[in-house]
Amino acid sequence: MALRVPKAELPAELSENMIKQLGAVPEPVEVVWHSPKVATSNLEFSAKLAEWDAADASLKSFAHMAVAAQVGCGWCLDVGYFQAQNQNLDLAKASQVPRWRESEVFTPLERDVLEYAEAMTNTPPTVTDELHASLLDRLGPAAMVELTAYIAFVNMATRNNNANGITSQGFSDACEIPLAARPESSDVASTA
């Protein structure tokens, strides 16, 4: 898929900071920069999300990647796996998120978080009272609210990238363990 919106030229300082941080300028930023207000708001909110600490970082990372795999956002899955490596999260588990149902590396809590992320991503959402209550009981209200808001934001970002034709930039190529492919047949409801 090709970009549906051409890249905009970023201010030099922003571009340099992104290269220092990630090794490259993220294409979503270059595309969205056609509206600096939208791009700036997105960057600011993303930075605020990174400060949230009520929910475990690995659970949020796995949820992010589950949403990306389900929506089909190659860029988000790519950068999510790259960020998991940079945050020293369990790469063996992170690499298996696209096929978490078949994988045996996840704990029951991690599986429920992955299921919750996919249930929130389904159109319409398929979150059950039982799943939500079970997670709330184990995570507590603050972490549950944070996890839910985080997954909602990731849904916005993944869908935005897909609609704009943004695909993988190869960030995950730096990771030691290959990222598993999503199974062709899945029990996940449609996201369309």
C-alpha positions as CSV (number, residue, x, y, z in Angstrom):
1,M,0.0,0.0,0.0
2,A,1.3,3.5,-0.8
3,L,0.9,6.6,1.3
4,R,-2.4,8.2,0.5
5,V,-1.3,11.6,1.8
6,P,2.2,12.7,0.9
7,K,4.8,13.4,3.6
8,A,4.9,17.0,4.8
9,E,8.2,18.7,5.7
10,L,8.7,18.8,9.5
11,P,10.6,21.6,11.3
12,A,14.3,20.7,11.4
13,E,14.4,20.5,15.2
14,L,11.4,18.1,15.4
15,S,12.9,15.9,12.7
16,E,16.3,15.8,14.4
17,N,14.7,14.9,17.8
18,M,12.7,12.0,16.2
19,I,15.8,10.7,14.5
20,K,17.7,10.8,17.8
21,Q,14.8,9.0,19.6
22,L,13.9,6.4,17.0
23,G,16.6,6.4,14.3
24,A,14.1,7.7,11.7
25,V,11.3,10.2,11.4
26,P,8.0,8.2,11.9
27,E,5.9,8.4,8.7
28,P,2.7,9.0,10.7
29,V,4.2,12.2,12.0
30,E,5.3,13.3,8.5
31,V,1.8,12.6,7.0
32,V,-0.2,14.2,9.8
33,W,2.1,17.3,9.8
34,H,0.0,18.7,7.0
35,S,-2.1,19.8,10.0
36,P,0.4,20.9,12.6
37,K,-2.3,21.3,15.2
38,V,-3.5,17.7,14.8
39,A,0.1,16.4,14.7
40,T,1.1,18.4,17.8
41,S,-1.9,17.3,19.7
42,N,-1.3,13.7,18.8
43,L,2.4,14.0,19.8
44,E,1.5,15.7,23.1
45,F,-1.1,13.1,24.0
46,S,1.2,10.3,23.1
47,A,3.8,11.8,25.4
48,K,1.2,12.0,28.2
49,L,0.3,8.3,27.6
50,A,4.0,7.4,28.1
51,E,3.8,9.0,31.6
52,W,0.9,6.9,32.8
53,D,2.0,4.3,35.3
54,A,-1.0,2.7,36.9
55,A,-1.1,-0.3,34.5
56,D,1.9,-2.5,33.8
57,A,4.0,-1.4,30.8
58,S,4.1,-4.9,29.3
59,L,0.3,-5.3,29.5
60,K,-0.1,-2.0,27.7
61,S,2.5,-3.0,25.1
62,F,0.9,-6.3,24.4
63,A,-2.6,-4.6,24.2
64,H,-1.1,-2.1,21.7
65,M,0.3,-4.8,19.5
66,A,-2.9,-6.8,19.7
67,V,-4.9,-3.9,18.4
68,A,-2.4,-3.2,15.7
69,A,-2.4,-6.9,14.6
70,Q,-6.2,-6.9,14.5
71,V,-6.6,-3.6,12.7
72,G,-3.8,-4.5,10.3
73,C,-1.6,-1.6,11.1
74,G,1.8,-2.8,10.1
75,W,3.5,0.4,11.2
76,C,2.0,0.2,14.7
77,L,2.9,-3.5,15.1
78,D,6.4,-2.7,13.8
79,V,7.0,0.2,16.1
80,G,5.3,-1.4,19.1
81,Y,7.6,-4.4,18.9
82,F,10.6,-2.1,18.6
83,Q,9.5,-0.1,21.6
84,A,9.0,-3.3,23.6
85,Q,12.7,-4.1,23.0
86,N,13.7,-0.6,24.0
87,Q,11.7,-0.8,27.2
88,N,13.4,-4.2,28.0
89,L,10.1,-6.0,27.9
90,D,9.9,-9.8,27.3
91,L,10.6,-10.0,23.5
92,A,9.7,-13.7,23.4
93,K,6.2,-12.8,24.5
94,A,6.0,-9.6,22.5
95,S,6.9,-11.4,19.3
96,Q,4.0,-13.8,19.8
97,V,1.3,-11.2,20.3
98,P,0.0,-11.5,16.7
99,R,-0.7,-15.2,17.4
100,W,-1.4,-15.0,21.1
101,R,-4.3,-17.5,21.0
102,E,-2.1,-20.3,19.7
103,S,1.0,-19.3,21.7
104,E,1.7,-20.8,25.2
105,V,3.9,-18.0,26.5
106,F,1.2,-15.8,28.0
107,T,-0.1,-15.8,31.5
108,P,-3.9,-15.9,32.1
109,L,-3.9,-12.1,32.9
110,E,-1.9,-11.3,29.8
111,R,-4.4,-13.5,27.7
112,D,-7.3,-11.6,29.2
113,V,-5.7,-8.2,28.4
114,L,-5.1,-9.3,24.8
115,E,-8.7,-10.5,24.6
116,Y,-9.9,-7.2,26.1
117,A,-7.9,-5.2,23.6
118,E,-9.4,-7.2,20.7
119,A,-12.9,-6.9,22.2
120,M,-12.5,-3.1,22.4
121,T,-11.3,-3.1,18.8
122,N,-14.1,-5.1,17.3
123,T,-16.8,-3.2,15.5
124,P,-19.1,-3.1,17.4
125,P,-17.1,-3.6,20.6
126,T,-17.6,-7.0,22.2
127,V,-16.4,-6.4,25.7
128,T,-18.3,-8.6,28.2
129,D,-19.2,-7.7,31.7
130,E,-17.4,-10.8,32.9
131,L,-14.1,-10.0,31.1
132,H,-14.2,-6.4,32.3
133,A,-15.0,-7.4,35.9
134,S,-12.3,-10.0,35.9
135,L,-9.7,-7.5,34.8
136,L,-11.0,-4.9,37.2
137,D,-10.7,-7.3,40.0
138,R,-7.1,-8.2,39.2
139,L,-5.8,-4.8,38.0
140,G,-7.8,-2.4,40.2
141,P,-9.8,0.7,39.1
142,A,-6.9,3.0,38.2
143,A,-5.1,0.5,36.1
144,M,-8.3,-0.6,34.4
145,V,-9.2,3.0,33.5
146,E,-5.7,3.6,32.2
147,L,-5.6,0.4,30.2
148,T,-9.0,1.1,28.6
149,A,-8.0,4.7,27.7
150,Y,-4.7,3.4,26.3
151,I,-6.4,0.8,24.1
152,A,-8.9,3.5,22.9
153,F,-6.1,5.8,21.9
154,V,-4.2,3.0,20.1
155,N,-7.4,2.2,18.1
156,M,-7.5,5.8,16.9
157,A,-3.8,5.7,15.9
158,T,-4.0,2.4,14.1
159,R,-7.1,3.3,12.2
160,N,-5.6,6.7,11.3
161,N,-2.4,5.1,10.0
162,N,-4.4,2.5,8.0
163,A,-6.6,5.1,6.4
164,N,-3.6,7.1,5.4
165,G,-1.8,4.1,3.8
166,I,1.0,4.0,6.4
167,T,2.8,0.7,6.6
168,S,5.8,-0.8,8.4
169,Q,9.0,1.3,8.4
170,G,11.2,-1.6,9.5
171,F,11.7,-0.5,13.1
172,S,11.3,-4.1,14.3
173,D,14.2,-5.3,12.0
174,A,16.5,-4.3,14.9
175,C,14.9,-6.9,17.2
176,E,16.6,-10.2,17.8
177,I,13.5,-12.3,17.8
178,P,11.3,-12.3,14.6
179,L,7.8,-11.0,15.0
180,A,5.3,-13.8,14.5
181,A,2.7,-13.4,11.7
182,R,-1.0,-13.2,12.5
183,P,-2.8,-16.4,11.7
184,E,-4.9,-16.3,8.5
185,S,-8.0,-17.6,10.2
186,S,-8.9,-15.9,13.5
187,D,-11.8,-16.1,15.9
188,V,-11.7,-12.3,16.2
189,A,-14.8,-10.5,15.0
190,S,-14.6,-8.1,12.0
191,T,-13.1,-4.7,12.5
192,A,-14.8,-3.3,9.5
